[in-house]
Amino acid sequence: MTHAMVKVYDLHKEYQLGRKSVRVLQGVDFQVEQGEMVAIEGASGAGKSTLLHLLGTLDRPTKGAISINNQDVLAFDSDELASFRNRTIGFVFQFHHLLPEFTALENTMMPALIQRIPRAQAAVMAEGMLDRVGLSKRLEHRPVELSGGEQQRVALARALMLKPRLLLADEPTGNLDETTADGIHELLLSLNKQFSMTTVVVTHNPRLAARMQRRLLLHDGMLTKDGMRGDTEE
């Protein structure tokens, strides 16, 4: 039996620009079931990335409630939130944000080291995760020595190091060519099945959105569509 991994209720987000208040999200409600893959679509400025940052506990809403794995994340203090985020949530962004001076293996190890896992154990975990994303022969390469697709695979391996319950991806293939992007799409689907991991993806890519189990559409900060999978291929 599945349960809702993510519950969002009446979510609002406003920013102050000088004396002007800008409303980005205006009463968003939705749930994401455990193991489900959901795409969030919408035009630039619709609030997609803002919503993802709120789900990832990187920012706080102006109003509303967010529950992740049955925990009220807005009730945590900053230290509790940082620990919860590192253990429970994995992030993949359009730009990989790899540390240029470190190898693929060292970059992937980072979440484990933050959790104070011994370095030798973290290295074994990272090597295994890089093997899962097809980079077992690129462990000692630095980002500049990797292709765009390989860099994104390292970022994905890093996001999955602690086997998070929730993976958040913000335009994960937006900076890649179509062939490379399709490879990342397949990898996301495969890893979702392998780890039964809840996945929320912000994307402008209709090919990726169509592979998700559900597609949410944000328009002017409001959720206007909650549709089922675009294709039913297993």
NORZI-V65075 format. One record per backbone hydrogen bond with DSSP energy under -1.0 kcal/mol. CO is the residue of the C=O (numbers start at 1). NH is the residue of the N-H. E is the energy in kcal/mol with one decimal. If there is no record, write none. Layout:
co,nh,e
CO,NH,E
CO,NH,E
//
This chain:
co,nh,e
3,34,-2.8
5,69,-3.0
6,32,-2.2
7,67,-2.7
8,30,-1.7
9,65,-2.2
11,27,-1.5
11,28,-1.9
12,62,-2.0
12,63,-1.5
13,24,-3.0
13,25,-1.5
15,22,-3.4
17,20,-2.0
20,17,-3.3
22,15,-2.3
25,13,-1.8
28,11,-2.3
30,8,-2.7
32,5,-1.9
32,6,-2.0
33,36,-2.1
36,199,-2.8
37,213,-1.4
37,214,-1.4
38,201,-2.9
39,216,-3.6
40,203,-1.8
41,218,-2.9
43,46,-1.9
46,221,-1.4
47,51,-2.4
48,52,-2.3
49,53,-2.5
50,54,-1.9
51,55,-2.5
52,56,-2.1
53,58,-2.4
54,57,-1.4
63,12,-2.8
65,9,-2.4
66,73,-1.2
67,7,-2.6
71,68,-2.3
71,73,-1.2
72,75,-1.6
77,81,-2.7
78,82,-2.1
79,83,-2.0
80,84,-2.6
81,85,-2.8
82,86,-2.0
83,87,-1.9
84,88,-2.6
85,89,-2.0
88,166,-2.2
90,168,-3.1
92,170,-2.8
99,102,-1.7
103,107,-2.8
104,108,-2.1
105,109,-1.6
109,113,-2.0
110,114,-2.4
111,115,-1.3
112,117,-2.5
113,116,-1.7
118,122,-2.8
119,123,-2.4
120,124,-1.7
121,125,-2.3
122,126,-2.7
123,127,-2.4
124,128,-2.0
125,129,-2.1
126,130,-2.6
127,131,-1.8
128,132,-1.6
129,133,-1.2
130,135,-3.2
131,134,-1.4
135,138,-2.0
138,141,-1.4
139,105,-2.4
141,104,-1.9
142,145,-2.2
143,146,-2.0
147,151,-2.6
148,152,-2.0
149,153,-1.7
150,154,-2.2
151,155,-2.3
152,156,-2.1
153,157,-2.6
154,158,-2.8
155,159,-2.1
156,160,-1.5
158,161,-1.1
160,163,-2.3
165,198,-1.9
166,90,-2.8
167,200,-2.6
168,92,-2.2
169,202,-3.1
171,174,-1.5
173,176,-1.6
177,181,-3.0
178,182,-2.4
179,183,-1.5
180,184,-1.8
181,185,-2.5
182,186,-2.3
183,187,-1.8
184,188,-2.5
185,189,-2.2
186,190,-2.5
187,191,-2.7
188,192,-2.1
189,193,-1.8
190,194,-2.3
191,195,-2.5
192,196,-1.2
192,197,-1.1
198,167,-3.0
199,38,-2.8
200,169,-2.6
201,40,-3.1
202,171,-3.1
205,209,-2.4
206,210,-2.1
208,211,-1.3
209,212,-1.2
210,231,-1.5
213,229,-1.3
214,39,-2.7
215,227,-2.7
216,41,-3.4
217,224,-2.7
217,225,-1.1
219,222,-1.6
221,26,-3.0
222,219,-3.1
225,217,-2.1
227,215,-2.2
//
